[in-house]
């Protein structure tokens, strides 16, 4: 399978000819496909090579015989599974067993679980535009399925696209995805495209897009660079002590800013052709030649302007555009800045084997390598191969994931859920859990980055990443949850101690480097810059993007990991661990809102953070009975319970900072609330049992649950999917209830 997959990837990503022949050939082929074409979903296969997940389309009967479709493939593609109907569960533990039975079918050979990590609608445009301008062949089966996905995700009323799949239409989403559809062969006369174009025009056209959309349209050659607010690479030449130096920024911001600033400095635009000439007319409300693009640097639709530019940033942009760039920026300074930014990009590529931090920076790094190293370089070839790590195939079509997967994160949580349910010693689940443990063993990062300090990277020896060790970025909560899973499972009789004590201690050592002065924990590294840097937030569509912040979720993960480790090994760095935990729990207490809630930044929203915060407080002995703050938190959650016994919180909570009820109860959020209440020893069993009854009542006969509303969030305004949560958290909540209340009959 791996050999066949590699051969297919090489055939797709062979060096493109610089004369555009490969690109034009692919585009013509795509353009002949019917508007509603669909590939044969029985020909798609998911390959998992040590956690690296790539989808492959088999075009010959011999390939199909050599590589049969798995049950996991069919599950992700929405094809019939033909699984048996399980015995109707009357107790929570029976329900949890059925869920594990169902979910175990989708474990992949390395031991992890896969899923889409979709939701954002601004990812595919960067990829498709980069493919286009680097003249990378786009296989017809990929083009067909991307179009299917985007048509499926059009707004049902106005035909546009938003920032994410549940958002209202915006210039960013509509303009960029309209361009994608046209590149992939959709006709401008298609009624759905006309509807999207009308919505774009009603919002003022592409000149009203945010900074990122103007950047990509300028790269494509359908907007002038004068419309793009400046992104000077010279900022990377600032000494480290300067308060605004980029190394102080949040890691995603600086990894995106690096290639953007290089490309901006080069002012690269793809040469005009018949398609881009047409797009110049389709994207605007007036003729292209009549537009004063420089006057639109700060134009933005109200639908896109989530985080308006500060007056300070507007002034800085004016000074750079009108003083620095035309009069003070010498060629020597420009070349030096470009050389240093490229060098940092090269180091990022090498440290991640071209997997990169995420898909936004990955496609930009591909373009930088194309410009700097040339179309036939190894860096371009390897980047083209790595693009497939971000693509995900499902019943609606092909999307782009928010990272190269959630492999470590979901696998760690699944182990904890099964252990919590008391099923780890069951011989039936030992092979599944052993494989999961083997995966975490394999995915622990064993060494620090090459040139760590030069790359401004955090220590990572002993850590786990969100997805894979190849991606290789330390994350505080991913390391903590994986460490907890390893310790828990290796403590169960019969499981091998695959992760040695020395490696466990390496993880602890890394976690202890990540605490902020506040006592809280951020994501990838401690806070390096002031929140005043948000005054320089140029993204417009995202909030809290410039620097790291304390998060109750991350802090809880670390606190509970340190608590579990102290029970496992009470002697190792016990003074440091006690001091770290005290400061972390103090932060959790201070972060609580007056109404008893906590704001969540990685899941929706107050429900998600409440679950974590109550777990951390419980780990130091604070419960409903002895802690007023815990009692207040429980009362907040109970006040949000719906009439059907469940909980449902809208993603609007993340945007507004105020709890907003979803119109329907959600299984995942119900489980989050239940877990928080049970961790707090909330005394009213009837409240909890009503929620358990809702979760059990929605379980399907084969053991799973339907996908409901989107679960995750980042940067306050963009939602993202965690579809495995609908299995993992019910297993944990049902198991915890069964163990605490003697597993009563519920249904």
C-alpha positions as CSV (number, residue, x, y, z in Angstrom):
1,X,0.0,0.0,0.0
2,X,2.8,2.4,1.0
3,X,4.7,1.7,-2.3
4,X,1.6,2.2,-4.4
5,X,0.8,5.4,-2.6
6,X,4.3,6.8,-3.0
7,X,4.2,6.0,-6.7
8,X,0.9,7.9,-7.1
9,X,2.2,10.9,-5.1
10,X,5.3,11.1,-7.3
11,X,3.1,10.9,-10.4
12,X,0.9,13.8,-9.1
13,X,3.8,15.9,-7.9
14,X,6.3,15.5,-10.7
15,X,8.3,18.6,-11.5
16,X,6.1,21.1,-13.3
17,X,7.5,22.6,-16.5
18,X,8.3,26.3,-16.2
19,X,6.6,27.2,-19.4
20,X,3.2,26.5,-17.9
21,X,2.5,23.4,-20.0
22,X,1.9,21.1,-17.1
23,X,-0.4,23.7,-15.4
24,X,-2.4,24.4,-18.6
25,X,-2.8,20.7,-19.4
26,X,-4.2,20.1,-15.9
27,X,-6.5,23.1,-16.0
28,X,-7.9,22.2,-19.4
29,X,-8.6,18.6,-18.2
30,X,-10.3,20.0,-15.0
31,X,-12.4,22.4,-17.0
32,X,-14.0,19.6,-19.1
33,X,-15.5,18.0,-16.0
34,X,-19.2,18.4,-15.5
35,X,-20.2,21.0,-12.9
36,X,-21.7,18.3,-10.6
37,X,-19.1,15.5,-11.3
38,X,-18.3,13.2,-8.5
39,X,-15.5,10.6,-8.2
40,X,-16.1,7.0,-7.3
41,X,-15.8,7.1,-3.5
42,X,-15.1,3.4,-3.4
43,X,-11.7,4.1,-5.0
44,X,-10.5,6.4,-2.2
45,X,-8.0,5.1,0.3
46,X,-6.5,6.6,3.4
47,X,-2.8,5.7,4.1
48,X,-1.4,6.2,7.6
49,X,2.4,6.0,7.7
50,X,3.6,6.5,11.3
51,X,0.8,9.1,11.7
52,X,1.2,10.8,8.3
53,X,-2.2,10.6,6.7
54,X,-2.7,11.0,3.0
55,X,-5.7,10.2,0.7
56,X,-5.2,8.3,-2.6
57,X,-7.5,7.7,-5.5
58,X,-7.0,4.4,-7.2
59,X,-7.6,4.6,-11.0
60,X,-7.1,1.0,-12.1
61,X,-8.7,-2.3,-11.2
62,X,-5.3,-3.8,-10.3
63,X,-4.7,-1.0,-7.8
64,X,-8.1,-1.7,-6.2
65,X,-7.3,-5.4,-5.9
66,X,-3.9,-4.7,-4.4
67,X,-5.3,-2.2,-1.9
68,X,-8.8,-3.1,-0.5
69,X,-10.9,-0.3,1.1
70,X,-10.9,-0.5,4.9
71,X,-13.8,0.0,7.2
72,X,-12.1,3.3,8.4
73,X,-12.0,4.5,4.8
74,X,-15.7,3.8,4.4
75,X,-16.4,5.5,7.7
76,X,-14.6,8.7,6.7
77,X,-16.2,8.7,3.3
78,X,-19.7,8.2,4.6
79,X,-20.1,4.9,2.9
80,X,-22.2,2.0,4.3
81,X,-20.3,0.1,7.0
82,X,-22.6,-2.9,7.4
83,X,-21.8,-3.1,11.1
84,X,-24.0,-5.2,13.4
85,X,-26.6,-3.6,15.6
86,X,-25.4,-3.9,19.1
87,X,-27.5,-4.9,22.1
88,X,-29.6,-2.0,23.4
89,X,-27.8,-0.5,26.3
90,X,-29.9,0.2,29.4
91,X,-26.9,1.3,31.6
92,X,-24.2,4.0,31.0
93,X,-21.4,1.4,31.1
94,X,-23.2,-0.7,28.4
95,X,-23.6,2.5,26.3
96,X,-19.9,3.3,26.8
97,X,-18.9,-0.3,25.8
98,X,-21.0,0.0,22.6
99,X,-19.3,3.3,21.8
100,X,-15.8,1.8,22.2
101,X,-16.9,-1.2,20.2
102,X,-18.0,1.1,17.4
103,X,-15.0,3.5,17.5
104,X,-12.4,0.8,17.7
105,X,-13.3,-0.1,14.1
106,X,-11.6,3.0,12.9
107,X,-8.3,2.7,14.6
108,X,-5.5,2.8,12.0
109,X,-2.5,0.4,11.8
110,X,-0.1,2.7,13.6
111,X,-2.5,2.9,16.5
112,X,-4.1,6.3,16.1
113,X,-7.4,7.5,15.0
114,X,-7.9,9.9,12.1
115,X,-10.6,12.5,11.2
116,X,-11.2,15.6,9.4
117,X,-10.0,18.8,11.1
118,X,-12.0,21.1,8.9
119,X,-14.2,24.1,9.3
120,X,-12.1,27.1,8.2
121,X,-12.9,28.1,4.6
122,X,-9.8,30.2,4.0
123,X,-7.3,27.3,3.8
124,X,-8.2,25.8,0.3
125,X,-7.8,29.2,-1.4
126,X,-4.2,29.5,-0.4
127,X,-3.4,26.0,-1.5
128,X,-5.2,26.2,-4.9
129,X,-3.7,29.6,-5.7
130,X,-0.3,28.4,-4.8
131,X,-0.7,25.3,-7.0
132,X,-1.8,27.6,-9.8
133,X,1.0,30.1,-9.7
134,X,3.7,27.4,-9.2
135,X,2.2,25.5,-12.1
136,X,1.7,22.4,-10.0
137,X,-0.5,19.9,-11.8
138,X,-4.0,19.5,-10.2
139,X,-5.3,16.0,-10.7
140,X,-8.9,15.9,-11.9
141,X,-10.1,13.8,-9.1
142,X,-8.9,16.3,-6.5
143,X,-10.3,19.3,-8.5
144,X,-13.7,17.5,-8.7
145,X,-13.9,16.8,-5.0
146,X,-12.7,20.3,-3.9
147,X,-15.5,21.8,-6.0
148,X,-18.0,19.4,-4.6
149,X,-17.0,20.3,-1.1
150,X,-17.2,24.1,-1.7
151,X,-20.5,23.8,-3.5
152,X,-21.8,21.7,-0.6
153,X,-20.7,24.4,1.9
154,X,-22.1,27.4,0.0
155,X,-24.4,29.5,2.2
156,X,-27.9,28.1,1.6
157,X,-29.5,31.5,1.1
158,X,-27.0,33.9,-0.5
159,X,-24.6,31.4,-2.1
160,X,-21.5,32.9,-0.5
161,X,-18.9,31.5,1.8
162,X,-17.8,32.6,5.3
163,X,-14.7,32.4,7.4
164,X,-15.8,29.0,8.5
165,X,-18.6,26.5,7.6
166,X,-21.1,27.9,10.1
167,X,-20.3,31.6,9.5
168,X,-22.3,34.1,7.5
169,X,-20.9,35.0,4.1
170,X,-18.0,37.4,3.9
171,X,-15.7,39.0,1.3
172,X,-12.8,36.8,2.5
173,X,-14.7,33.6,2.2
174,X,-16.8,34.4,-0.8
175,X,-14.1,36.1,-2.9
176,X,-11.4,33.6,-2.2
177,X,-13.5,30.5,-2.7
178,X,-15.0,32.0,-5.9
179,X,-11.5,32.2,-7.2
180,X,-10.8,28.6,-6.2
181,X,-13.9,27.4,-8.1
182,X,-12.9,29.3,-11.2
183,X,-9.3,28.0,-11.1
184,X,-10.7,24.4,-10.8
185,X,-13.0,24.9,-13.9
186,X,-16.3,26.1,-12.6
187,X,-18.1,28.3,-15.1
188,X,-18.8,31.9,-14.3
189,X,-22.3,31.2,-15.8
190,X,-23.1,28.4,-13.3
191,X,-26.1,29.7,-11.4
192,X,-24.4,28.9,-8.1
193,X,-21.4,31.0,-9.2
194,X,-23.6,33.9,-10.2
195,X,-25.3,33.8,-6.8
196,X,-21.9,33.9,-5.1
197,X,-20.7,36.7,-7.3
198,X,-23.8,38.7,-6.6
199,X,-23.2,38.3,-2.8
200,X,-19.5,39.4,-3.3
201,X,-20.6,42.5,-5.2
202,X,-23.3,43.3,-2.6
203,X,-20.4,43.3,0.0
204,X,-18.4,45.8,-2.2
205,X,-16.3,43.4,-4.2
206,X,-12.8,42.0,-3.6
207,X,-11.4,45.5,-2.6
208,X,-13.3,45.1,0.7
209,X,-11.5,41.9,1.6
210,X,-9.1,41.7,4.6
211,X,-5.4,41.7,4.4
212,X,-4.9,38.0,3.7
213,X,-7.3,38.0,0.8
214,X,-5.7,41.0,-0.8
215,X,-2.3,39.3,-0.4
216,X,-3.4,36.1,-2.2
217,X,-5.3,38.0,-5.0
218,X,-2.1,40.1,-5.6
219,X,-0.1,36.9,-5.8
220,X,-2.6,35.5,-8.4
221,X,-2.3,38.8,-10.4
222,X,-5.9,39.8,-10.0
223,X,-5.3,42.7,-7.6
224,X,-2.5,45.3,-7.4
225,X,0.1,45.1,-4.6
226,X,-0.6,48.7,-3.8
227,X,-3.9,47.5,-2.2
228,X,-2.0,45.4,0.3
229,X,-0.9,47.0,3.6
230,X,2.8,46.6,4.0
231,X,4.4,43.5,5.4
232,X,8.1,44.5,5.7
233,X,10.6,41.6,6.2
234,X,12.9,44.2,7.7
235,X,11.1,43.6,11.0
236,X,13.1,40.4,11.2
237,X,16.3,42.4,11.3
238,X,15.3,44.1,14.6
239,X,17.4,43.2,17.7
240,X,15.7,40.6,20.0
241,X,15.4,43.2,22.8
242,X,13.0,45.4,20.8
243,X,9.5,44.9,22.2
244,X,7.8,44.4,18.8
245,X,10.5,42.0,17.4
246,X,8.7,39.1,15.7
247,X,10.2,36.4,17.9
248,X,7.9,37.7,20.6
249,X,4.8,37.0,18.5
250,X,2.6,33.9,18.7
251,X,4.2,31.1,16.7
252,X,1.5,30.9,14.1
253,X,1.6,34.6,13.5
254,X,5.4,34.7,13.0
255,X,5.4,31.6,10.8
256,X,2.8,33.1,8.5
257,X,4.5,36.6,8.6
258,X,7.8,35.1,7.5
259,X,6.8,33.9,4.0
260,X,4.2,36.7,3.6
261,X,6.9,39.3,4.2
262,X,9.3,37.6,1.7
263,X,6.7,37.4,-1.0
264,X,5.5,41.0,-0.3
265,X,9.1,42.2,-0.6
266,X,9.4,40.4,-4.0
267,X,6.0,41.7,-5.1
268,X,5.5,38.4,-7.0
269,X,2.4,38.3,-9.2
270,X,1.5,35.5,-11.6
271,X,1.6,36.6,-15.3
272,X,-1.8,37.5,-16.7
273,X,-3.7,34.9,-18.8
274,X,-7.2,34.5,-20.0
275,X,-8.6,33.2,-16.7
276,X,-7.0,35.9,-14.5
277,X,-8.1,38.6,-17.0
278,X,-11.7,37.3,-16.6
279,X,-11.3,37.2,-12.8
280,X,-10.2,40.9,-12.8
281,X,-13.6,41.7,-14.2
282,X,-15.7,39.2,-12.1
283,X,-14.3,40.1,-8.6
284,X,-15.1,43.9,-8.6
285,X,-18.0,46.2,-8.9
286,X,-16.3,48.4,-11.5
287,X,-13.8,47.9,-14.2
288,X,-10.3,46.8,-13.1
289,X,-8.5,49.7,-14.8
290,X,-10.7,52.3,-13.1
291,X,-9.9,51.1,-9.5
292,X,-7.4,53.1,-7.4
293,X,-6.1,50.1,-5.5
294,X,-3.9,52.1,-3.2
295,X,-7.0,53.9,-1.9
296,X,-8.4,50.5,-0.8
297,X,-5.6,49.4,1.5
298,X,-7.9,49.9,4.5
299,X,-11.2,49.1,2.8
300,X,-12.9,46.2,4.5
301,X,-16.5,44.8,4.6
302,X,-18.3,45.0,8.0
303,X,-18.7,41.2,7.7
304,X,-14.9,40.7,7.7
305,X,-13.9,43.4,10.2
306,X,-14.0,41.3,13.4
307,X,-10.8,43.0,14.8
308,X,-10.5,46.5,13.3
309,X,-7.1,47.9,12.7
310,X,-5.9,50.2,15.4
311,X,-5.1,53.9,14.7
312,X,-1.5,53.0,15.6
313,X,-1.3,50.3,13.0
314,X,-3.0,52.5,10.4
315,X,-0.4,55.2,11.0
316,X,2.4,52.7,10.9
317,X,1.1,51.3,7.6
318,X,0.9,54.8,6.1
319,X,4.5,55.7,7.2
320,X,5.9,52.5,5.7
321,X,3.9,52.8,2.5
322,X,4.6,56.5,1.9
323,X,8.0,57.1,3.6
324,X,9.9,54.0,4.3
325,X,9.3,52.0,1.1
326,X,9.7,54.8,-1.4
327,X,12.5,56.9,0.2
328,X,14.4,55.0,3.0
329,X,14.4,51.3,2.1
330,X,17.5,50.7,0.2
331,X,18.1,47.6,-2.0
332,X,20.8,46.5,0.4
333,X,18.4,46.5,3.3
334,X,15.7,44.7,1.3
335,X,18.1,41.9,0.1
336,X,19.4,41.4,3.6
337,X,15.9,41.1,5.0
338,X,14.8,38.7,2.3
339,X,17.9,36.6,2.9
340,X,17.3,36.3,6.6
341,X,13.6,35.6,6.3
342,X,14.4,32.9,3.7
343,X,17.0,31.4,6.0
344,X,14.4,31.1,8.8
345,X,11.9,29.6,6.4
346,X,14.6,27.0,5.3
347,X,15.2,26.1,8.9
348,X,11.5,25.7,9.6
349,X,11.2,23.4,6.5
350,X,14.2,21.3,7.7
351,X,13.1,21.0,11.3
352,X,9.7,19.7,10.2
353,X,10.7,17.8,7.1
354,X,8.5,20.3,5.2
355,X,5.4,19.4,7.2
356,X,5.6,23.0,8.7
357,X,3.6,24.3,11.6
358,X,0.3,24.5,9.7
359,X,-1.3,24.7,6.3
360,X,-1.3,28.5,6.0
361,X,2.4,28.8,6.4
362,X,3.1,25.5,4.5
363,X,1.6,26.7,1.2
364,X,3.3,30.1,1.5
365,X,6.6,28.3,2.2
366,X,6.1,26.3,-1.0
367,X,5.7,29.6,-2.9
368,X,8.8,31.1,-1.3
369,X,10.9,28.0,-2.3
370,X,9.5,28.2,-5.8
371,X,10.7,31.8,-6.1
372,X,14.0,31.3,-4.3
373,X,15.1,27.8,-5.2
374,X,13.4,27.3,-8.5
375,X,10.5,25.0,-9.7
376,X,12.7,21.9,-10.0
377,X,14.3,22.2,-6.6
378,X,14.1,19.5,-3.9
379,X,12.4,22.0,-1.6
380,X,9.6,22.6,-4.1
381,X,9.2,18.9,-4.8
382,X,9.0,18.0,-1.1
383,X,6.6,20.8,-0.3
384,X,4.3,19.6,-3.1
385,X,4.3,16.1,-1.6
386,X,3.6,17.5,1.8
387,X,0.5,19.4,0.7
388,X,-1.4,16.1,0.6
389,X,-0.9,15.8,4.3
390,X,-3.4,18.6,4.8
391,X,-6.1,17.3,2.4
392,X,-9.0,15.4,3.7
393,X,-11.7,13.4,1.8
394,X,-15.2,13.0,3.1
395,X,-18.7,12.4,1.8
396,X,-19.1,16.1,0.8
397,X,-15.8,16.2,-1.1
398,X,-12.3,17.3,-0.3
399,X,-11.3,19.9,2.2
400,X,-8.1,21.2,3.8
401,X,-7.4,20.4,7.4
402,X,-6.4,23.0,9.9
403,X,-3.2,21.0,10.6
404,X,-1.8,17.8,9.3
405,X,-4.2,16.0,11.7
406,X,-5.1,15.5,15.3
407,X,-3.4,12.2,15.8
408,X,-1.7,12.5,19.2
409,X,-4.5,14.7,20.6
410,X,-7.4,12.3,19.9
411,X,-5.4,9.2,20.7
412,X,-4.5,10.5,24.1
413,X,-8.0,11.4,24.9
414,X,-9.4,8.1,23.8
415,X,-7.0,6.2,26.1
416,X,-8.1,8.4,29.0
417,X,-11.7,7.9,28.2
418,X,-11.4,4.1,28.1
419,X,-9.4,4.0,31.3
420,X,-12.0,6.3,33.0
421,X,-14.7,3.9,32.0
422,X,-12.8,1.0,33.7
423,X,-12.4,-0.9,30.4
424,X,-8.6,-0.9,30.2
425,X,-8.3,-4.3,31.9
426,X,-10.9,-5.9,29.7
427,X,-9.0,-8.3,27.4
428,X,-11.3,-7.3,24.5
429,X,-9.8,-3.8,24.4
430,X,-6.2,-4.6,25.3
431,X,-5.0,-4.9,21.7
432,X,-6.6,-1.6,20.8
433,X,-5.1,0.2,23.7
434,X,-1.7,-1.5,23.2
435,X,-1.6,-0.1,19.7
436,X,-2.6,3.3,20.9
437,X,0.2,3.2,23.5
438,X,2.6,2.1,20.8
439,X,1.6,5.1,18.8
440,X,2.2,7.6,21.6
441,X,5.5,5.8,22.3
442,X,6.5,6.3,18.7
443,X,5.3,9.9,18.5
444,X,7.1,11.4,21.5
445,X,9.7,13.9,20.3
446,X,13.2,12.7,21.4
447,X,15.4,15.7,20.6
448,X,15.3,19.5,20.4
449,X,15.3,21.4,17.2
450,X,18.4,22.0,15.2
451,X,19.5,25.6,15.8
452,X,16.7,25.9,18.4
453,X,17.6,29.4,19.7
454,X,18.3,30.8,16.2
455,X,14.8,29.5,15.1
456,X,13.2,31.0,18.3
457,X,11.9,27.5,19.1
458,X,10.7,26.2,22.5
459,X,12.4,23.2,24.1
460,X,10.7,20.0,22.8
461,X,12.7,17.0,24.1
462,X,10.2,14.7,25.7
463,X,7.2,16.6,24.3
464,X,4.3,15.5,22.1
465,X,2.9,17.6,19.3
466,X,-0.8,18.0,18.4
467,X,-0.5,15.8,15.3
468,X,2.9,14.0,14.7
469,X,6.5,14.2,15.8
470,X,7.4,15.1,12.2
471,X,5.5,18.4,12.6
472,X,7.4,18.6,15.9
473,X,6.0,21.6,17.8
474,X,5.8,21.3,21.5
475,X,2.2,22.0,22.8
476,X,1.7,22.2,26.5
477,X,-1.7,20.5,26.7
478,X,-0.9,17.9,24.0
479,X,2.2,16.9,25.9
480,X,0.2,16.8,29.2
481,X,-2.6,14.8,27.8
482,X,-0.3,12.3,26.1
483,X,1.8,12.0,29.3
484,X,-1.3,11.3,31.4
485,X,-2.4,8.6,28.9
486,X,1.0,6.9,29.0
487,X,1.2,7.0,32.8
488,X,-2.4,5.8,33.2
489,X,-2.1,2.9,30.8
490,X,1.4,1.8,31.8
491,X,0.0,1.6,35.4
492,X,-2.6,-0.9,34.4
493,X,-1.4,-4.5,34.9
494,X,-0.5,-6.3,31.6
495,X,0.6,-3.2,29.6
496,X,4.2,-2.8,28.7
497,X,6.2,0.1,29.9
498,X,7.1,1.3,26.5
499,X,7.9,4.9,27.5
500,X,10.7,4.8,30.0
501,X,10.9,6.7,33.2
502,X,13.7,8.9,31.7
503,X,11.5,9.9,28.8
504,X,8.6,10.6,31.1
505,X,10.9,12.9,33.1
506,X,11.9,14.6,29.8
507,X,8.3,15.5,29.3
508,X,8.0,16.9,32.8
509,X,11.2,18.9,32.3
510,X,9.8,20.4,29.1
511,X,6.4,21.3,30.8
512,X,8.2,23.0,33.6
513,X,9.9,25.4,31.1
514,X,6.5,26.6,29.8
515,X,4.9,28.4,32.7
516,X,4.1,32.1,32.4
517,X,4.8,34.6,35.1
518,X,1.0,34.7,35.8
519,X,1.2,31.0,36.7
520,X,-0.9,30.0,33.7
521,X,0.2,28.1,30.6
522,X,-0.1,29.0,26.9
523,X,0.1,26.7,23.9
524,X,3.4,26.4,22.2
525,X,5.7,28.4,24.4
526,X,5.6,30.9,27.3
527,X,4.3,34.4,26.6
528,X,7.1,36.4,25.0
529,X,5.4,39.7,24.2
530,X,2.9,42.2,25.6
531,X,-0.8,42.0,24.7
532,X,-0.3,45.6,23.5
533,X,1.1,44.0,20.4
534,X,-2.5,43.3,19.4
535,X,-2.4,47.0,18.4
536,X,-0.4,45.7,15.4
537,X,-2.9,42.9,14.6
538,X,-3.3,43.3,10.8
539,X,-5.3,40.1,10.2
540,X,-8.7,41.9,10.8
541,X,-10.6,38.6,10.8
542,X,-9.0,37.1,14.0
543,X,-8.6,38.3,17.6
544,X,-5.9,37.4,20.1
545,X,-3.5,36.4,17.4
546,X,-0.3,38.4,18.0
547,X,1.0,36.8,21.2
548,X,0.5,33.8,23.4
549,X,-2.0,34.0,26.2
550,X,-2.8,32.1,29.4
551,X,-5.5,29.5,28.8
552,X,-7.5,27.6,31.5
553,X,-7.6,24.5,29.2
554,X,-3.8,24.3,28.8
555,X,-3.2,25.2,32.4
556,X,-5.5,22.4,33.6
557,X,-3.9,19.9,31.3
558,X,-0.5,20.7,32.9
559,X,-1.8,20.7,36.4
560,X,-3.5,17.3,36.1
561,X,-0.4,15.9,34.4
562,X,1.9,17.1,37.1
563,X,-0.5,15.8,39.8
564,X,-0.6,12.3,38.1
565,X,3.1,12.3,37.7
566,X,3.7,13.2,41.4
567,X,1.6,10.2,42.4
568,X,3.7,8.0,40.0
569,X,7.1,9.4,41.0
570,X,6.9,11.6,44.2
571,X,10.6,12.4,44.3
572,X,11.5,13.8,40.9
573,X,11.6,17.6,41.0
574,X,8.9,17.6,43.7
575,X,9.7,21.1,44.9
576,X,9.5,22.5,41.3
577,X,6.3,20.7,40.6
578,X,4.6,21.8,43.8
579,X,5.6,25.4,43.1
580,X,4.4,25.2,39.5
581,X,1.1,23.7,40.5
582,X,0.4,26.3,43.2
583,X,0.9,29.1,40.8
584,X,-1.1,27.4,38.0
585,X,-4.1,26.7,40.2
586,X,-3.9,30.3,41.5
587,X,-4.2,31.4,37.9
588,X,-7.2,29.2,37.3
589,X,-8.9,30.8,40.3
590,X,-8.1,34.3,39.1
591,X,-9.3,33.6,35.5
592,X,-12.8,32.7,36.7
593,X,-15.5,35.2,35.7
594,X,-17.8,36.8,38.3
595,X,-20.7,34.6,37.1
596,X,-18.6,31.4,37.9
597,X,-17.6,30.6,34.3
598,X,-14.3,30.5,32.4
599,X,-13.8,31.6,28.8
600,X,-12.5,28.8,26.5
601,X,-10.3,29.5,23.6
602,X,-10.0,26.1,21.9
603,X,-13.5,24.7,22.3
604,X,-16.9,26.2,22.5
605,X,-16.6,27.9,24.8
606,X,-17.6,28.5,28.5
607,X,-18.8,24.8,28.6
608,X,-15.4,23.6,27.4
609,X,-13.3,25.8,29.7
610,X,-15.6,25.0,32.6
611,X,-14.9,21.2,32.2
612,X,-11.2,21.8,32.3
613,X,-11.1,24.3,35.1
614,X,-13.2,22.2,37.4
615,X,-11.0,19.2,36.7
616,X,-7.9,21.2,37.8
617,X,-9.5,22.5,41.0
618,X,-10.7,18.9,41.8
619,X,-7.1,17.7,41.4
620,X,-6.1,19.9,44.4
621,X,-9.2,19.0,46.5
622,X,-11.6,21.8,45.7
623,X,-15.2,20.5,45.2
624,X,-18.7,21.8,45.4
625,X,-18.9,21.1,49.1
626,X,-15.8,23.0,50.2
627,X,-15.2,25.6,47.6
628,X,-17.5,28.6,46.9
629,X,-15.8,29.2,43.5
630,X,-16.5,25.6,42.5
631,X,-20.1,25.8,43.7
632,X,-20.5,29.0,41.6
633,X,-19.0,27.3,38.6
634,X,-21.4,24.4,39.0
635,X,-24.4,26.7,39.3
636,X,-23.4,28.5,36.2
637,X,-23.3,25.2,34.2
638,X,-26.6,24.1,35.7
639,X,-28.2,27.4,34.8
640,X,-27.5,26.6,31.1
641,X,-29.0,23.1,31.1
642,X,-31.8,22.8,28.6
643,X,-35.3,21.4,29.1
644,X,-34.2,18.1,27.5
645,X,-31.4,17.6,30.0
646,X,-28.6,18.5,27.6
647,X,-26.3,21.5,27.0
648,X,-25.8,23.4,23.8
649,X,-23.7,26.5,23.4
650,X,-23.4,28.5,20.2
651,X,-20.1,29.4,18.6
652,X,-21.2,33.0,19.0
653,X,-20.1,32.7,22.6
654,X,-16.5,32.6,21.3
655,X,-17.0,35.8,19.3
656,X,-18.9,37.8,21.8
657,X,-17.4,36.6,25.1
658,X,-20.9,36.1,26.5
659,X,-22.7,32.7,26.8
660,X,-25.0,32.2,23.8
661,X,-27.4,29.2,23.8
662,X,-27.4,27.0,20.7
663,X,-30.9,26.2,19.5
664,X,-30.3,22.5,20.2
665,X,-28.6,20.5,22.8
666,X,-25.3,19.0,21.7
667,X,-24.0,15.6,22.8
668,X,-20.4,16.7,23.0
669,X,-21.1,19.8,25.1
670,X,-23.5,17.9,27.3
671,X,-20.6,15.5,28.1
672,X,-18.3,18.5,28.8
673,X,-20.8,19.9,31.3
674,X,-21.4,16.5,32.9
675,X,-17.7,15.8,33.3
676,X,-17.2,19.2,34.9
677,X,-20.1,18.6,37.3
678,X,-18.9,15.1,38.2
679,X,-15.3,16.3,38.8
680,X,-16.7,18.9,41.2
681,X,-18.8,16.3,43.1
682,X,-21.9,18.3,42.3
683,X,-24.5,16.8,44.7
684,X,-27.7,16.8,42.5
685,X,-27.6,13.4,40.8
686,X,-30.9,14.2,39.0
687,X,-29.3,17.1,37.0
688,X,-26.4,14.8,35.9
689,X,-28.7,11.9,35.2
690,X,-30.8,13.9,32.8
691,X,-27.8,14.7,30.8
692,X,-26.7,11.1,30.7
693,X,-30.1,10.1,29.6
694,X,-29.9,12.5,26.7
695,X,-26.5,11.2,25.6
696,X,-27.7,7.6,25.8
697,X,-30.9,8.4,24.0
698,X,-29.1,9.8,21.0
699,X,-26.7,6.9,20.6
700,X,-27.2,5.0,17.3
701,X,-27.8,1.2,17.3
702,X,-24.3,0.5,16.1
703,X,-22.8,2.5,19.0
704,X,-21.9,5.9,17.6
705,X,-23.5,9.3,17.5
706,X,-24.5,11.7,14.7
707,X,-22.3,14.7,13.9
708,X,-23.9,17.8,15.4
709,X,-22.7,21.4,15.5
710,X,-19.0,22.4,15.2
711,X,-17.0,21.8,18.4
712,X,-13.7,23.8,18.3
713,X,-12.4,27.4,17.8
714,X,-9.2,29.4,17.5
715,X,-8.5,33.1,17.6
716,X,-12.1,33.8,18.9
717,X,-13.7,34.0,15.4
718,X,-12.9,30.8,13.5
719,X,-14.5,27.5,14.3
720,X,-13.0,24.1,13.6
721,X,-14.2,20.5,13.7
722,X,-13.3,17.7,16.1
723,X,-15.5,14.9,14.9
724,X,-14.0,12.3,17.1
725,X,-15.1,14.2,20.2
726,X,-18.6,12.7,19.7
727,X,-17.2,9.3,20.6
728,X,-14.4,10.2,23.0
729,X,-16.3,12.4,25.5
730,X,-19.4,10.3,25.7
731,X,-17.3,7.3,26.5
732,X,-15.6,9.3,29.3
733,X,-18.7,10.8,30.7
734,X,-20.7,7.6,30.6
735,X,-17.9,5.7,32.2
736,X,-17.4,8.3,34.9
737,X,-21.1,8.3,35.8
738,X,-21.2,4.5,35.8
739,X,-18.3,4.3,38.3
740,X,-19.6,7.1,40.5
741,X,-23.2,6.0,40.7
742,X,-23.0,2.2,40.5
743,X,-24.0,2.0,36.8
744,X,-27.8,2.3,37.2
745,X,-30.3,1.5,34.5
746,X,-31.2,4.7,32.7
747,X,-33.1,3.6,29.6
